[in-house]
Amino acid sequence: MTRSAKVLSIIAIAILALPVGCGLLLAGSLVTHGLVTVKVDQSRTGGPDLFIPVPAGLIYLGVDLLPLLDTHHEMARARREIGSWAPVAAAALQSLEDCPDAVLVDVQDRGETVRIVKEGRNIEIRIHDHDGTVNVSLPAHLFTRVARQLV
């Protein structure tokens, strides 16, 4: 193999390694942290339907970076306002991860429904009204990350 062929082979392998590596990193993140999804079906209004999947790892990163971006000290104000209830709220949020599958909230009023359900590793928020349906799926571990910011 000539020297130029070796150099071109190395360049080709390096170019292919980048998307393959990114794909494996994304797959590993999805397996480890899960996926946050938002699905909107606007049946009555004729508006556009929407489906947004976001790797939960990005949400975790945002939660972890929130104190650095809090230039107006809103986190400190929230901690002061929650006061002595912070450990209780944190414990409640952390317990969502370990609780068995169950309906946590079920509200029905005039043809409108809000349900919050723990299913497996996820918290499912389902809202249905006259205009359509909104489904949000969050990994339960996300609430544990938020709880860490409270205390």
Summary of the structure (lengths in Angstrom):
residues: 151
radius of gyration: 21.8
end to end distance: 62.1
largest distance: 76.9
contacts: 372
relative contact order: 0.16
helix: 53%
strand: 30%
